[in-house]
Amino acid sequence: MRWKPLFAVLLGLLMVDITAGSAVAAPIPTQPAPEHNIGLGTVVFTWLKGDAVISEGRAWVPGVSPYVKTYQVKHNGRGSISVSVFKWVPLGGYFTAVIMPDMTTYNFYGERFKLNSISTHEVAGYRFKVLTAEYSSWFSFGGWWEQEVKFDAGYGTHGMLVIGYNSWPWLANFLAAIGVGKVASEAGKKLLQFIVEGSAEGLASVIGALLTGVSIDVALFTET
């Protein structure tokens, strides 16, 4: 039958597109296009917005990216953490997690994402929050979510890490490595230092040790 060769050609084109990864990302209306992609496969793009945001810029973090976003925000001001996920291929289950300093949280909004959990932890004197959200569609149209927060982590600079991953058990292993319910590894302690104190020293080696095979985005914000 003549449709069989045509089907084979279409299938071949589809496989080429899948192996191309995220060289091109599907745009999401009203959401910013990704500026960079530290991870592989999926583009996870993070930014802060709201009345509390005073200014934004970029910072050079050696071994990570020249496009790490930086923000100056009002201490105790309210704003939002916004995350967009851009992906071509069917997801079949996809999750995002945000590791951030301990801050007050309010409403969660999502387009094709639903909130799973927000939990607070303290490891080696570092207090932080973990937010997880799950992709709620069967197909890869992309999606976004937004978490309202009060920037009350304390005066000074703090970090934020956003992770995109396909397997739920991956997060449990990652949290154990940074000391949740276990003894924190040295890489885990350095990551927590980045989250709570904004110290990016050694962050590239932390990414290599703890965050292979997933997509990530990082941001820095200073409460003033």
N, C-alpha and C positions, 0 to 999 in steps of 0.2 A: 504494500500500500504506500502511496506517495507521502502520507503524513509522517511516516517513520523517519525518513532522512531529515525532514524539517524539524521534527522533535529532537533528534540527536544534535542538530546544529544549535537549537535554542538552549538545550541542556548544557552544551559546551560553553556557550556564551555566559550562561548563568554561573558556571563554575569559575570562569575567568574573573567575573565580577566579585565573587565571594573571596577568592584568593587575593584580590587586590586590597583587601582590608578596608581601612577607612581613608584611603587617599582622597576620596570625595565623600562628603557627608551630606545627608538629606537635610535640607533646611526645615526649621520649625517656625511657623508664622509667629511674629512678635518676639521671638527669642533670638538673642545674639548668636551670630555664627561663631564657631570655635576658632580661636586664634592659634592654638597649638594643641599638641597631643603627646603627652609624656608616655602614656601606655600604648598598647597595641589593640587593634581590632575594633574597639569602640571609642568614640570621642566623648569624653566626659568634660563638660565645660561649666565652671563655677564662677559666680560673682556675687558681690554684696550690693544691696540697694536699699533705699529708704531714706527718710529724713535724717537719720543718724549719720549717714555717709557724708563726710566733709570733702574728701578728695580721693582720687584713685590714680594709680600709676603702675609701673613695672619695676621689677628688681632682677638683677643678675644673681642667680644662685649657682655657683660652680658645679658642673657635673649634672645639673638638673635641667634648667631651661633659662633662656634669657627673658622669658615671658611670664615669670611668676608674678601674679597680680598682687598689688599692695594697696591697702586702703587706710585712710585715717578716718576714724569714727568718733562720735561723741560718747564719752563714758556715760553709761546708764541710758543712752538713747536707744530707740527702737528701730529695727530694720528687718531685713530678710536675707537669709541664705538661699540663693537660687541655683539650681543645678539642671542643666539640659543634657540629654543623652542622644547622640546622633549615631545611628547604625543602619546598615543596609539589610543584612541577612536576617531571616527569622530568628527570634531570640530563644524561644522555647524555655523561658525562665531566665530572668535577669534581675540583678540586685544592685543597689548602690548603698554605700555606707559612708557616713561622715564622722571623722574623729575630730572633735573640736574641744576647746576649753569649756569648763563648766559655766554655762550661761542659762538664764531664764528663757524658757521656750513657751510659745503661744500656739497659734493656729498653724495647721499644715494644709497645703493645697497641692493638688497634683493633676497632671494631664497624662493619663495612662500609667501613672505611678500611684501606689497607695502606701501609706505609712505602716511599717511593721512594728517598730519599737523605738523608744528613746530611753536610754539607761545611763546612769551616772556611776563612775568608778573612781577609785583612788589607788594609785600604784606608786610606791616609792616617794610618797609625798606629792605626787602630781595628781590633781583632780581634773577629770575630763568627762565629756559626754560622747556617747556613740549613738548615732541615729541611723536606722536602716529603713530603706524603702524598696518596694518590689514593683517591677514592671508588671502591669495588670492586663496587657493585651497579648493576643496570640501572634500578632504580626509586628514587623519592625517598622512602624511609622515614626519611631523616635518618641520622645516624651520629655516632660519636665516636671519638677516639683519645687515647692517653695516652703521654707520653714521660717515663721516669724520668731524673732529673738529680741532680747534686750542685751545690749553689749555691756554686760556687767561682770566680765571675767577679771577686771582689774585694770588700773592704769598701766600702760606699757604695751609691748608688742606680743602678739600671740599668733599661732599658726593654725591652719586648717587643712586637713587631708580628706579628699573625696576619692573613693574607690569604686570601680565598677567591676563586677565579677559574675560568673555564671553558676557557680556551685555554692550552695548554702554552707556546707561544712567548711569551706575555705575560710570564712570569717571566724569561725570558732578557733581554728588553728592560729589565725593571725592574732586574735585577742589573747590567746594563751602566750604567744611569743612576746607580747608587750606587757604581760604580767597580770592579766585578768584571771584570777583563780590559780595562777601559777607564779613561778619566780620569773621576773622580767629578764630577758636577754639584754646584753649590752646595746644591741641595735634597738631593741624596744625602748630602753631608757632614753636613748638619743632622740627617738621619734617623739616620745612624750615631752622631752625638753623643747623640741620644736613646737609642739602643740601649745604648751602652757607658757613658755618663755619666748617663743619666736626665734630660737637659736637654730639657724640652718647649718651649723657646723657639722660636717659628716653626714648631711642628709642624703647625698648621692649614694654613699655606701649603705645607708639604711634601706633605701629603695632597692638596691641590688640584693640585699639580704632578705628582705621581708615582702617585697611587692613585685616579684617576677610573675609574669603570666596574667596580670590584671591591668586594667586601665586606671590611671590616677590623674588627679589634678591637685595642685596645692595653691594656697593663697596665704598672705600675711595681712594682719590688720593691727593697727595701733590705736588704743583707746586714749583719748586726750580730754 
